[in-house]
Amino acid sequence: MNVILVGIIVANALISYQGFNDFSFFRKYEFHIGSIRSGEQIRMLSSGFLHVDMLHLIFNMYTLWVFAPEVINWFDTLSFVLIYFGSLIFGNLLTLLFHKDDYSYRAVGASGAVTGVLYSAILLHPEKTLGLFFVIPIPAILFGILYLLYSIYGMKAKNDNIGHTAHFGGAVGGYLITLIKEPSLFVDNTLMVVLLAIPILILFGMAKLGKL
């Protein structure tokens, strides 16, 4: 059992629980474009430890518990921490970029960080089989591609309350940091690296063309 991993999960649980019971605390530390652009950069980090409800918290922490050990065992604990927090910040930076003019935009959750860890694990073990909806077996690489494409759809449709931009940004963060730390993947898993890059290129292409 990794102490740092447990510590991150406990921190998420305690801070989220405080947010569940103290609305002013929740509002003070959530991701909020207007407040961040006014200088409250702490929200870029603190929002990643708040969750909307218990189900949101449990889902994120369960996913982290399942996939974090694969990253830790491949690299080390310090690298896992770098990927986790790097993905969290990258996800929030992308959200800030895409919603910079929507001063009322709000979001919370560790989803960006957790998605970054998930994508790191997929890059390191693309041969794995994941359970779609915990039931349907699907190759990890296919899951990764479909998830990013779904995130692009969610960003464009804007018909739910899910922070698709943070998910996508977190995935990109995990993808990039993992490749920087393990450049041999460009040679050993070239096809996987290229395939996972396609949705990323699609997103930024659509953004450049004003399609989002």
Buried (B, 14 or more C-beta within 10 A) or exposed (E): EEEBBEEBBEEBBEBBBBBBEEEEBBEBBBBBBEBBEEEBEEBBBBBBBBBBEEEBBEBBBEBBEBBBBBBBEBBEBEBBBBBBBBBBBBBBBBBBEBBEEEEEBBBBBBBBBBBBBBBBBBBBBBEBEBEEEEEEEBBBBBBBBEBBBBBBEBBEEEEEEBBBBBBBBBBBBBBBBBBEBBEEBEEEBEEBBEBBBEBBEBBEEBBEEEEB
